[in-house]
């Protein structure tokens, strides 16, 4: 297995920060959630697998430059530069939505999907019954902190909602994982990176077009509306399978990285014979 290469891929007027570890089999491209950056995957990258992580615009080490861009266009530029064939996409939350968009817009470029607590472009708003009081409370407090310009407080609240999970005690995840989350999220919040780069794909009405292995993973401690969204995706995506992640919330690569690595290995073995 070769060493990880840190590089920049120029896209328009910016350069995406990329880490690429060549190896055998299909390349696995990891797409981070909207509150973190590429470092969220570091502990979940399986050995013996070709991997690529990168920061989308405004996240981590990639500057938020350009107004006329989409994250999907940037992803395809990354694949143009690095991929030599169909890839496996691993996406968390907003990264999962991006993975779905890519599989629908360029099915010949995607061999399999692992979607962790995935969103989906064009999905309906959550039902009130799926919103726990704690989720609503934290969401309002985060908005208030951002309006007050208190990024540090907003990041701490984000950690309770997304890292700990609204069904768990605050501070459930500590140590290096929590410090890493806070560092990543503060950058995201300063740039409001999650507000930029949306495309025009409406995946929700097209999920039945998917014809590839799809694994949907959800943490038992994640917000109810996200667990409900995973159940809806399971119903709409042909042949999809669902995996429950005990003791995990919205960001399993941070609180259960070994479980994520195992799911990646399993999916790579599943799609490799198709190459």
C-alpha positions in Angstrom: 0.0 0.0 0.0 1.4 3.4 -1.0 1.7 6.3 1.3 -1.1 9.0 1.4 -0.4 11.9 -0.9 -1.5 15.4 0.0 -2.3 17.5 -3.1 -4.4 20.3 -4.5 -6.7 19.9 -7.4 -7.5 23.2 -9.1 -11.1 23.8 -9.9 -11.9 27.2 -11.4 -10.6 29.9 -9.1 -9.9 27.7 -6.1 -7.9 24.6 -5.2 -9.4 21.6 -3.4 -7.3 20.1 -0.6 -7.1 16.4 -1.3 -5.5 13.4 0.4 -5.1 10.3 -1.9 -3.8 6.9 -0.9 -3.4 4.7 -4.1 -4.0 1.0 -3.8 -5.7 -2.0 -5.4 -9.3 -2.3 -6.4 -11.9 0.5 -6.8 -11.0 3.9 -5.4 -13.2 4.9 -2.4 -14.0 8.6 -2.3 -15.2 9.9 1.1 -17.6 12.9 1.2 -17.8 14.6 4.6 -20.8 16.0 6.4 -21.7 19.7 6.5 -20.3 20.3 10.0 -16.8 18.8 9.5 -14.0 18.4 6.9 -11.9 15.6 5.4 -10.2 14.9 8.7 -13.4 13.3 10.0 -12.5 10.2 8.0 -8.9 9.7 9.1 -9.6 7.1 11.7 -12.1 5.2 9.5 -9.9 4.6 6.4 -9.5 0.9 6.0 -6.1 -0.6 5.3 -5.6 -2.3 1.9 -8.1 0.0 0.1 -7.4 2.9 -2.2 -8.9 6.0 -0.6 -9.4 9.7 -1.3 -10.7 12.4 1.0 -11.0 16.1 0.2 -12.4 19.3 1.6 -15.2 20.9 -0.2 -15.2 24.7 -0.7 -15.2 26.5 2.6 -14.4 23.4 4.6 -11.0 22.6 6.2 -8.1 23.7 4.0 -10.2 24.6 0.8 -10.9 28.3 0.5 -14.5 29.4 -0.2 -14.0 31.0 -3.6 -16.2 31.4 -6.5 -19.9 32.0 -6.7 -20.9 30.0 -9.7 -20.0 26.5 -8.6 -21.6 23.3 -7.4 -20.1 20.7 -5.1 -21.2 18.1 -7.7 -19.2 19.8 -10.4 -16.2 19.9 -8.0 -16.5 16.2 -7.2 -16.5 15.3 -10.9 -13.4 17.4 -11.4 -11.7 15.4 -8.6 -12.7 12.2 -10.3 -11.4 13.4 -13.6 -8.1 14.1 -12.0 -7.7 10.9 -9.9 -10.1 8.1 -10.8 -9.3 5.5 -13.4 -12.7 3.8 -13.3 -15.9 3.6 -11.4 -15.5 4.6 -7.7 -17.2 3.7 -4.4 -18.7 6.8 -2.8 -19.0 7.0 1.0 -21.0 10.0 2.1 -22.2 11.3 5.5 -25.2 13.6 5.8 -24.8 16.3 3.1 -21.9 14.2 1.7 -24.5 11.4 1.3 -26.7 13.7 -0.7 -23.8 14.6 -2.9 -23.0 10.9 -3.5 -26.6 10.3 -4.5 -26.6 13.2 -6.9 -23.3 11.9 -8.5 -24.7 8.3 -8.9 -27.8 9.7 -10.6 -26.1 12.2 -12.9 -23.2 9.9 -13.8 -24.1 6.3 -13.0 -21.2 5.0 -15.1 -18.7 6.6 -12.7 -20.1 5.1 -9.5 -19.8 1.4 -8.5 -21.4 1.5 -5.1 -22.7 3.8 -2.3 -22.2 3.7 1.4 -24.5 6.4 2.9 -24.2 7.4 6.5 -27.2 9.3 8.0 -27.7 10.5 4.5 -29.6 13.6 3.3 -31.1 13.7 -0.2 -31.6 16.6 -2.6 -35.2 17.4 -3.1 -36.4 15.5 0.0 -39.5 16.8 1.8 -39.2 18.6 5.1 -39.2 16.4 8.2 -42.4 15.5 9.9 -43.1 17.2 13.2 -43.5 13.8 14.9 -39.9 13.0 14.0 -38.5 16.1 15.7 -37.5 15.4 19.3 -37.9 18.4 21.7 -34.1 18.3 22.3 -33.4 18.5 18.6 -35.6 21.6 18.2 -34.1 23.2 21.3 -30.5 22.7 20.1 -31.3 23.9 16.6 -32.8 27.1 18.0 -29.9 27.6 20.3 -27.4 27.1 17.5 -29.2 29.7 15.4 -29.2 32.2 18.3 -25.5 31.7 18.9 -24.6 32.3 15.3 -26.8 35.4 15.2 -24.9 36.7 18.2 -21.6 35.9 16.4 -20.6 33.3 19.0 -19.0 30.7 16.9 -17.4 28.8 19.8 -20.8 28.4 21.5 -22.5 27.4 18.3 -19.8 24.7 17.7 -20.3 23.4 21.3 -24.0 23.1 20.6 -23.4 21.5 17.2 -21.3 18.9 19.1 -24.2 18.0 21.3 -26.6 17.7 18.4 -24.4 16.0 15.8 -21.6 14.3 17.6 -23.2 13.2 20.9 -26.7 13.0 19.4 -29.9 14.5 20.8 -30.8 11.1 22.3 -27.6 11.0 24.4 -26.1 12.9 27.3 -24.1 16.0 26.4 -20.4 15.2 26.3 -21.0 11.5 25.3 -18.1 11.7 22.9 -15.0 13.2 24.4 -11.2 13.4 24.1 -9.5 13.8 20.7 -12.7 13.1 18.7 -14.5 16.0 20.3 -11.6 18.4 20.0 -11.3 17.5 16.3 -15.0 18.0 15.8 -14.9 21.5 17.4 -11.9 22.5 15.3 -13.5 21.4 12.1 -16.9 22.9 12.9 -15.6 26.3 13.9 -14.1 26.7 10.4 -17.4 25.6 8.8 -19.4 28.1 10.9 -17.1 31.0 10.2 -17.5 30.5 6.5 -21.1 29.4 6.6 -19.8 26.8 4.1 -23.0 24.7 4.3 -24.9 27.5 2.6 -23.0 27.3 -0.7 -22.6 24.9 -3.7 -26.0 23.3 -4.0 -26.8 22.0 -7.5 -30.0 21.5 -9.4 -30.3 17.8 -9.0 -33.6 16.6 -7.4 -32.6 13.1 -6.3 -35.6 12.4 -4.2 -37.9 11.8 -7.2 -35.3 9.8 -9.1 -34.1 7.3 -6.4 -35.8 4.5 -8.3 -33.3 4.9 -11.1 -30.4 3.7 -9.0 -29.0 0.4 -10.1 -26.0 -0.3 -7.9 -25.2 -1.6 -4.4 -26.4 0.8 -1.8 -25.8 0.5 1.9 -27.7 2.8 4.3 -26.2 3.2 7.8 -27.8 5.0 10.7 -26.8 5.6 14.2 -29.2 4.6 17.0 -28.5 7.9 18.8 -29.1 10.1 15.7 -32.0 12.6 15.5 -35.4 11.0 14.8 -36.0 12.9 11.6 -32.7 11.6 10.2 -33.5 8.0 11.2 -36.9 8.4 9.5 -35.1 9.8 6.4 -33.0 6.6 6.2 -36.1 4.5 6.4 -37.6 6.5 3.5 -34.5 6.1 1.5 -34.6 2.3 2.1 -38.1 2.2 0.7 -37.2 4.2 -2.4 -33.8 2.8 -3.5 -34.1 -0.6 -5.2 -32.1 -3.3 -3.4 -30.7 -1.0 -0.7 -29.8 -2.5 2.6 -29.9 -0.8 6.0 -27.3 -1.2 8.8 -27.9 -0.1 12.4 -24.9 1.4 14.2 -25.3 0.8 18.0 -23.9 3.6 20.2 -23.4 6.0 17.3 -25.1 9.2 16.4 -24.8 11.4 13.2 -21.0 11.2 12.6 -20.0 7.5 12.9 -16.6 8.0 11.5 -15.8 10.0 14.7 -17.5 7.9 17.3 -17.3 4.4 15.7 -14.6 4.6 13.0 -13.9 0.9 13.1 -17.5 0.1 12.2 -17.3 2.5 9.2 -14.0 1.0 8.0 -15.7 -2.5 8.2 -18.6 -1.3 6.1 -16.3 0.2 3.5 -14.3 -3.0 3.2 -17.5 -5.1 2.8 -18.8 -2.8 0.1 -15.5 -2.8 -1.8 -15.4 -6.6 -1.8 -19.0 -6.6 -3.0 -18.4 -4.3 -6.0 -14.8 -5.4 -6.9 -16.0 -8.4 -9.0 -17.9 -6.0 -11.1 -14.7 -4.2 -12.1 
